[in-house]
Amino acid sequence: MSTLFVAWQAPGPTRAWFPIGRLDASTERRDYVFRYTHGALHARDRAGFKPLIAFPEFDRRYEADELFPLFKNRILEPNRKDFAEYLQWLDMDPVNADPIEILGLTGGERQTDSLEVFPKVLKLPDGTIRCRFFLHGLRHVSPAARARAEVLSEGESLQVAIEVNNPATTYAVQLQTADCHMIGWAPRYLVDDLRAALLEHSTINAKVQRINRMGAPFARRVMVELCGGVPSTFEPMTSDEYIVLGG
């Protein structure tokens, strides 16, 4: 089974994000389960979150033999003429493209709502974590940093640093080149766990996995792979807000 979480952004000045749901999916077995997490209750109590129309009860376990429309509608239709280019940006084979993996990489973003999808980060048997994501915020960095990003090469190492005074989120995870250009950020869903891991003296490394130029939007320009060893007691995404409600 693959696991995705759903985050909701609160309206108003804080624009805070809350993980509110979990999707467990097996595309091979056509088995899909959605449940709310305790983060949905936190979002309800702190920011007025209400259950999604597609999933109207907090404590219910929703099951289906095909991907729920809420998620399916966030993936580019295969019959679109630009679908092959879309998968190329994601570094995926058109024959074996997994919709769950597509959602995890793209975030399932839509301008019509305040939801974002992200994959569960797993600790591997060797005690490491590994994940891929697109660099965030490239359009917001300095002109010099954007120019440096234009000459990144695949396989190039990047430095990982915790930012403690980000105006939007307070804490953030910066990605920097070896020559000290801050070229963007890791996704917000990684911030808490990476900060906790680094405080435990973990060794977290990053590298450029793929470069998309030739018409790719800023949000799909630079794919990053992050990996590193973490303490034996550290388990990512296991705090209360990620624990499911009901059965």
Secondary structure by P-SEA (a helix, b strand, c coil): cbbbbbbbbbccccccccccbbbbbbccccbbbbbbcaaaaaaaaccccccccccccccbbbbccccccccccccccccccaaaaaaaaaccccccccaaaaaaaaccccccccbbbbbbbbbcccccccccccccccccccaaaaaaaaaccccbbbbbbbbcccccccbbbbbbcccccccccccccaaaaaaaaaaabbbbbbcccccccccccccccbbbbbbbbbccccccccccccccccc
